[in-house]
Amino acid sequence: MQPITKKVAIFYGAWIVFWVLVALYGTLFTNHGEFGLSAWLWLSMSGLPLSLLSWHISANGSYFGIFLVSVIGLFQWCAVAELNAKFEAWRKSKNV
């Protein structure tokens, strides 16, 4: 795993934790699901395009939906960072 991939995983993981805490706040203290729905929506927007798969798999705004969109987004951005780092290393090796 490249160092940039670790940084992306930490940053996006913090983003996920923030929105899960927002959803928990909505459930525990306000007793309605608008916070969970907004958490799911923000996570799905930040994980586009693969996160659109979660729209067809789970209920929107549920904790399973939030978990699913989080895993899909984390996988996508870590894969993008890893592939980009490998491409840059390959490009530098070809220019030498």
Residue pairs with C-beta under 8 A, 6 or more apart in sequence:
1 82
2 81
2 82
2 85
2 86
4 81
4 84
4 85
5 78
5 81
5 82
5 85
7 81
8 77
8 78
8 80
8 81
9 74
9 77
9 78
12 46
12 73
12 74
12 77
12 78
13 74
15 43
15 46
16 43
16 70
16 73
16 74
19 39
19 42
19 43
19 66
19 70
20 39
20 66
20 70
22 35
22 38
22 39
23 35
23 36
23 39
23 40
23 63
23 66
25 35
26 32
26 33
26 34
26 35
26 36
26 39
27 33
27 35
27 36
33 61
36 61
36 62
36 63
36 66
37 60
37 61
39 61
39 66
40 60
40 61
40 62
40 65
40 66
40 69
41 60
41 61
43 51
43 66
43 69
43 70
43 73
44 51
44 52
44 54
44 55
44 69
44 73
45 51
46 73
47 69
47 70
47 72
47 73
47 74
47 76
47 77
50 72
50 73
50 75
50 76
51 69
51 72
51 73
51 76
53 72
54 65
54 68
54 69
54 72
57 68
58 64
58 65
58 68
59 65
